[in-house]
Amino acid sequence: MTDVLLTPATLSQLRTEFLAELSSASDDTAIQAVRNRYLARQTGRMATIMSGVATAPPDVRPALGRIANELKKEMEARLAEKRTAIEAARPAAGAVDVTLPGREPALGHRHPLTIVRDKLEEIFTRMGFAVIEGPEVEDEWHCFDALNMPAEHPARDMQDTLYLASALPGDAPAERRNLLRTHTSSMQIRYMQAHQPPIRIVAPGRVYRRDNLDLTHSPAFSQIEALAVGEGLSLADLKGTLLAFARQMFSPTARIRFRPSFFPYTEPSAEIDLSCWQCEGAGCPMCKNTGWIELGGCGMVHPAVFEAVGYDAERYTGFAWGIGIERIAILRHQVGDIRLFYENDLRFLEQFPY
């Protein structure tokens, strides 16, 4: 500007250039760049103009000074207006910008234990079993006595059972202690008391035991037990039912075997083993190179249980079995730590299908 003759026309041209640059500024950074270019104290174009006014001939100096001052004030006013306009167009804090594309909300889904339980109920209801539920607080008669567990049986020891100090409302005699049920077999007793054979039921639910929480144990876990009572039921019916279940839950080629065992409420009793579907019985780390995976316990209902509920043990036979739902989930989804089911870690839970 120092080499250009300072005239009203020169100032008018400067104003035109300023307005053009300001109109193209669309954010705070661009507005500040325009201000620095024209109004910076030492290096701005208006600073050069004001120096030129001071050295202009005396006859034109007052007119040029007035025009230059008016131009400087106009520039400052236009900059302020531009900032106000941009600020007004900016969304308020926390406001929703309706011009942004929508985001699909994250949907929750069922817990893996719920998925497994629903699958179990689906399988057995197709077989004709009814699903029943009952109280988690039980008395000793339903949980132990009626299931042929005498008072000295180890399962009734305080190391395994969580007894309660308060009385249970209802028809339980006062001398019976109350407890958190250790298995859902107590529901089999309650159902048989209220119904006559034939019976086919499954009882899923939460049970409690005095266990320390570790990789494979929990003081509170889920269990599903089944009971079938009728005329002429045999061990073959039990094995066929469990084989059909295993092939629907784990693998179409699954096989099962029974190993002799002991439970006070069944006779004969057996442990259920499932063939390993990873190696087809050849042996792998999943089955500890045995080809078989332990699943649960089963057997034919003991006559003493029928006598406790008033059934004719000479006329009816029945079978029962029980499996941990967490156990099935661990095997089905290859989970290495039972505690993962209870910790509500989304990184774990989101890995499971709906």
C-alpha positions as CSV (number, residue, x, y, z in Angstrom):
1,M,0.0,0.0,0.0
2,T,2.9,2.3,0.6
3,D,3.6,2.3,-3.2
4,V,0.0,3.0,-4.1
5,L,-1.4,6.6,-4.2
6,L,-3.7,6.9,-1.2
7,T,-7.0,8.3,-2.4
8,P,-10.7,7.8,-1.6
9,A,-10.9,5.4,-4.5
10,T,-8.1,3.3,-2.9
11,L,-10.0,3.1,0.3
12,S,-13.1,2.1,-1.5
13,Q,-11.2,-0.7,-3.2
14,L,-9.9,-1.9,0.1
15,R,-13.4,-2.0,1.5
16,T,-14.6,-4.1,-1.4
17,E,-11.8,-6.6,-0.9
18,F,-12.5,-6.8,2.9
19,L,-16.2,-7.5,2.4
20,A,-15.5,-10.2,-0.2
21,E,-13.1,-12.0,2.1
22,L,-15.4,-11.7,5.1
23,S,-18.4,-13.1,3.2
24,S,-16.4,-16.2,2.4
25,A,-15.3,-16.8,6.0
26,S,-17.5,-19.6,7.4
27,D,-16.1,-20.2,10.9
28,D,-14.3,-18.5,13.8
29,T,-10.8,-19.4,12.4
30,A,-11.5,-17.8,9.0
31,I,-13.0,-14.7,10.6
32,Q,-9.9,-14.3,12.8
33,A,-7.7,-14.6,9.7
34,V,-9.6,-11.8,8.0
35,R,-9.3,-9.6,11.1
36,N,-5.6,-10.2,11.3
37,R,-5.1,-9.4,7.7
38,Y,-6.9,-6.1,7.8
39,L,-6.9,-4.9,11.5
40,A,-3.7,-6.3,13.0
41,R,-2.1,-3.4,15.0
42,Q,1.4,-3.5,13.3
43,T,0.9,-5.6,10.2
44,G,-2.7,-5.1,9.1
45,R,-3.6,-3.3,5.9
46,M,-5.5,-0.6,7.9
47,A,-2.3,0.1,9.9
48,T,-0.5,0.8,6.6
49,I,-3.4,3.0,5.5
50,M,-3.2,5.1,8.7
51,S,0.5,5.5,8.2
52,G,-0.2,6.8,4.7
53,V,-2.8,9.3,6.1
54,A,-0.2,10.7,8.4
55,T,2.1,11.5,5.4
56,A,-0.5,12.6,3.0
57,P,-0.5,16.3,1.7
58,P,-2.1,18.6,4.3
59,D,-5.0,19.6,2.0
60,V,-6.3,16.0,1.6
61,R,-5.2,14.7,5.0
62,P,-8.5,15.5,7.0
63,A,-10.7,13.9,4.3
64,L,-8.6,10.8,4.0
65,G,-8.3,10.4,7.8
66,R,-12.1,10.7,8.1
67,I,-12.7,8.0,5.4
68,A,-10.0,5.7,6.9
69,N,-11.5,5.9,10.4
70,E,-15.0,5.3,9.1
71,L,-13.7,2.3,7.1
72,K,-11.9,0.9,10.2
73,K,-15.0,1.2,12.3
74,E,-17.1,-0.5,9.6
75,M,-14.6,-3.4,9.4
76,E,-14.9,-3.9,13.2
77,A,-18.7,-3.8,13.0
78,R,-18.9,-6.2,10.1
79,L,-16.5,-8.6,11.9
80,A,-18.7,-8.5,15.0
81,E,-21.9,-9.1,13.0
82,K,-20.3,-12.1,11.2
83,R,-19.3,-13.6,14.5
84,T,-22.8,-13.1,15.9
85,A,-24.3,-14.7,12.9
86,I,-22.1,-17.8,13.1
87,E,-22.7,-18.1,16.9
88,A,-26.4,-17.9,16.3
89,A,-26.3,-20.7,13.7
90,R,-24.2,-22.9,16.0
91,P,-26.3,-25.7,17.8
92,A,-26.7,-25.0,21.5
93,A,-24.8,-27.2,23.9
94,G,-26.6,-30.6,24.2
95,A,-28.9,-29.8,21.3
96,V,-29.7,-32.4,18.6
97,D,-28.4,-31.6,15.2
98,V,-31.3,-32.9,13.0
99,T,-29.2,-32.7,9.9
100,L,-26.8,-35.4,11.1
101,P,-27.4,-39.0,9.9
102,G,-29.2,-41.2,12.4
103,R,-27.3,-43.7,14.5
104,E,-28.7,-47.1,15.2
105,P,-29.2,-47.6,18.9
106,A,-27.4,-50.4,20.6
107,L,-30.0,-53.1,21.6
108,G,-29.7,-55.3,24.6
109,H,-30.2,-59.1,24.3
110,R,-30.7,-62.1,26.4
111,H,-28.1,-63.3,28.9
112,P,-26.3,-66.5,27.8
113,L,-27.8,-68.4,30.7
114,T,-31.3,-67.3,29.6
115,I,-30.6,-68.4,26.1
116,V,-29.5,-71.9,27.3
117,R,-32.5,-72.1,29.6
118,D,-35.0,-71.2,26.9
119,K,-33.4,-73.8,24.6
120,L,-33.7,-76.4,27.3
121,E,-37.4,-75.6,27.8
122,E,-38.0,-75.6,24.1
123,I,-36.5,-79.0,23.7
124,F,-38.4,-80.6,26.6
125,T,-41.7,-79.0,25.9
126,R,-41.6,-80.5,22.4
127,M,-41.1,-83.9,24.1
128,G,-44.3,-83.3,26.1
129,F,-42.7,-82.1,29.4
130,A,-44.4,-79.3,31.3
131,V,-42.2,-76.5,32.8
132,I,-42.8,-75.7,36.4
133,E,-41.3,-73.3,38.9
134,G,-41.4,-73.1,42.7
135,P,-40.1,-71.4,45.8
136,E,-36.4,-70.9,46.4
137,V,-36.9,-71.0,50.2
138,E,-37.8,-74.6,51.1
139,D,-38.3,-76.7,54.2
140,E,-36.4,-79.8,55.1
141,W,-39.2,-82.2,54.2
142,H,-39.6,-81.2,50.6
143,C,-35.8,-80.7,50.0
144,F,-34.5,-83.8,51.9
145,D,-36.9,-86.0,53.8
146,A,-39.3,-86.8,51.0
147,L,-36.3,-87.4,48.7
148,N,-35.1,-90.3,50.9
149,M,-32.3,-88.3,52.5
150,P,-32.1,-89.2,56.2
151,A,-31.0,-86.6,58.8
152,E,-27.4,-87.9,58.8
153,H,-27.0,-87.7,55.0
154,P,-23.9,-85.6,54.0
155,A,-26.0,-83.4,51.7
156,R,-27.8,-82.0,54.7
157,D,-24.6,-80.9,56.4
158,M,-24.1,-77.2,57.1
159,Q,-21.1,-77.3,54.7
160,D,-23.4,-77.8,51.8
161,T,-26.7,-76.3,52.8
162,L,-27.7,-72.7,53.7
163,Y,-30.2,-72.9,56.5
164,L,-32.4,-69.9,57.5
165,A,-33.2,-68.7,61.0
166,S,-36.6,-67.3,60.2
167,A,-39.7,-69.4,60.0
168,L,-41.3,-70.2,56.6
169,P,-45.0,-69.2,56.4
170,G,-47.4,-71.9,55.4
171,D,-48.1,-75.4,56.4
172,A,-44.5,-76.5,57.3
173,P,-44.3,-77.8,60.9
174,A,-42.5,-75.6,63.3
175,E,-39.8,-78.2,64.0
176,R,-38.7,-78.3,60.4
177,R,-35.8,-76.0,59.5
178,N,-36.0,-73.8,56.5
179,L,-33.3,-73.4,53.9
180,L,-32.3,-72.1,50.5
181,R,-33.0,-75.1,48.2
182,T,-30.0,-77.0,47.2
183,H,-31.7,-78.5,44.1
184,T,-35.0,-78.2,42.2
185,S,-35.9,-81.8,43.1
186,S,-38.1,-80.3,45.8
187,M,-40.4,-79.1,43.0
188,Q,-40.8,-82.8,42.0
189,I,-42.2,-83.6,45.4
190,R,-44.5,-80.6,45.4
191,Y,-45.9,-81.5,42.0
192,M,-46.4,-85.1,42.8
193,Q,-48.3,-84.1,45.9
194,A,-50.7,-82.1,43.8
195,H,-51.0,-84.4,40.7
196,Q,-51.5,-88.0,39.9
197,P,-49.5,-90.0,37.2
198,P,-48.8,-89.8,34.4
199,I,-46.4,-87.0,34.9
200,R,-43.7,-85.3,32.8
201,I,-42.2,-82.2,34.1
202,V,-39.0,-80.2,34.0
203,A,-38.1,-77.8,36.9
204,P,-35.5,-75.1,36.0
205,G,-34.5,-72.6,38.7
206,R,-31.9,-71.1,41.0
207,V,-30.3,-73.2,43.7
208,Y,-27.9,-72.5,46.5
209,R,-25.0,-74.3,48.2
210,R,-22.1,-73.5,50.5
211,D,-19.5,-73.4,47.7
212,N,-16.6,-71.0,47.2
213,L,-16.7,-69.0,44.0
214,D,-14.0,-70.3,41.6
215,L,-13.6,-71.3,38.0
216,T,-16.2,-74.1,38.2
217,H,-18.2,-73.5,41.4
218,S,-20.7,-70.8,42.6
219,P,-22.7,-70.6,45.8
220,A,-25.7,-69.7,43.6
221,F,-26.3,-71.3,40.2
222,S,-29.1,-72.6,37.9
223,Q,-30.2,-76.1,37.6
224,I,-32.8,-78.0,35.6
225,E,-34.3,-81.3,36.7
226,A,-36.8,-83.6,35.1
227,L,-39.3,-86.2,36.3
228,A,-41.4,-88.7,34.4
229,V,-43.8,-91.0,36.2
230,G,-46.1,-93.6,34.7
231,E,-46.7,-97.3,34.2
232,G,-43.9,-99.3,32.6
233,L,-41.3,-96.6,32.4
234,S,-37.8,-98.0,32.3
235,L,-34.1,-97.1,32.2
236,A,-34.3,-97.3,28.4
237,D,-36.9,-94.5,28.3
238,L,-34.6,-92.4,30.5
239,K,-31.6,-93.0,28.2
240,G,-33.7,-92.3,25.0
241,T,-34.9,-89.0,26.4
242,L,-31.4,-87.9,27.4
243,L,-30.0,-89.0,24.0
244,A,-32.7,-86.9,22.2
245,F,-31.9,-83.9,24.4
246,A,-28.1,-84.3,23.8
247,R,-28.5,-84.4,20.0
248,Q,-30.7,-81.3,19.9
249,M,-28.5,-79.3,22.4
250,F,-25.0,-80.3,21.4
251,S,-24.5,-82.4,18.3
252,P,-26.7,-84.5,15.9
253,T,-24.1,-87.3,16.3
254,A,-23.9,-87.1,20.1
255,R,-23.8,-90.4,22.2
256,I,-24.4,-90.8,25.9
257,R,-23.4,-93.4,28.4
258,F,-24.3,-94.2,32.0
259,R,-21.8,-94.8,34.7
260,P,-23.1,-96.4,38.0
261,S,-23.4,-93.9,40.8
262,F,-25.5,-93.3,43.9
263,F,-28.2,-90.8,44.7
264,P,-30.6,-91.4,47.6
265,Y,-33.7,-90.5,45.6
266,T,-33.0,-92.8,42.6
267,E,-32.3,-96.5,42.3
268,P,-30.5,-97.5,40.1
269,S,-28.5,-94.3,39.8
270,A,-26.1,-93.2,37.1
271,E,-23.8,-90.4,36.0
272,I,-24.5,-89.1,32.5
273,D,-21.6,-88.9,30.1
274,L,-21.8,-87.1,26.7
275,S,-19.5,-88.0,23.8
276,C,-17.1,-85.2,23.0
277,W,-18.4,-83.5,19.8
278,Q,-15.0,-81.8,19.2
279,C,-13.1,-85.0,18.6
280,E,-16.0,-87.5,18.1
281,G,-14.6,-89.5,21.0
282,A,-11.0,-89.7,19.8
283,G,-9.7,-87.6,22.7
284,C,-8.9,-83.9,22.9
285,P,-8.2,-81.2,25.6
286,M,-11.9,-80.4,25.8
287,C,-12.7,-84.0,27.1
288,K,-9.3,-84.4,28.8
289,N,-8.4,-87.1,26.2
290,T,-11.2,-89.4,27.4
291,G,-13.6,-88.9,24.6
292,W,-16.4,-88.3,27.2
293,I,-17.7,-85.3,29.1
294,E,-19.6,-85.5,32.4
295,L,-23.0,-84.0,32.2
296,G,-25.1,-84.7,35.3
297,G,-26.9,-87.3,37.3
298,C,-29.9,-89.5,36.7
299,G,-31.7,-92.7,37.7
300,M,-35.0,-94.4,38.3
301,V,-37.1,-92.9,41.1
302,H,-36.6,-94.6,44.4
303,P,-39.8,-96.3,45.7
304,A,-39.3,-94.5,49.0
305,V,-39.9,-91.2,47.1
306,F,-43.2,-92.5,45.7
307,E,-44.3,-93.6,49.2
308,A,-43.6,-90.1,50.6
309,V,-46.0,-88.6,48.1
310,G,-48.6,-91.4,48.3
311,Y,-48.0,-93.0,44.9
312,D,-48.3,-96.8,44.5
313,A,-44.7,-97.9,44.0
314,E,-45.9,-101.3,42.8
315,R,-47.9,-99.8,40.0
316,Y,-45.8,-96.8,38.9
317,T,-42.2,-96.3,37.9
318,G,-40.4,-93.1,37.0
319,F,-37.1,-91.6,36.0
320,A,-35.4,-88.3,37.0
321,W,-32.3,-86.4,36.1
322,G,-30.6,-83.1,36.9
323,I,-28.1,-81.0,35.1
324,G,-26.6,-77.6,35.8
325,I,-27.6,-74.9,33.3
326,E,-24.2,-73.2,33.7
327,R,-22.6,-76.5,33.0
328,I,-24.5,-76.8,29.7
329,A,-23.7,-73.2,28.8
330,I,-20.0,-73.8,29.6
331,L,-19.9,-76.9,27.3
332,R,-22.1,-75.4,24.6
333,H,-20.1,-72.1,24.3
334,Q,-16.7,-73.3,25.6
335,V,-16.5,-70.8,28.5
336,G,-13.6,-71.4,30.8
337,D,-14.8,-69.5,33.9
338,I,-18.3,-69.8,35.4
339,R,-17.8,-66.3,37.0
340,L,-18.0,-64.7,33.6
341,F,-21.8,-65.4,33.6
342,Y,-22.3,-63.2,36.7
343,E,-19.9,-60.3,36.2
344,N,-22.0,-58.4,33.6
345,D,-19.0,-57.7,31.4
346,L,-20.4,-56.5,28.1
347,R,-17.3,-57.6,26.2
348,F,-18.2,-61.2,27.2
349,L,-22.0,-61.0,27.0
350,E,-22.1,-59.4,23.6
351,Q,-20.4,-62.4,22.1
352,F,-23.5,-64.5,22.3
353,P,-26.3,-64.7,19.7
354,Y,-29.8,-63.3,20.5
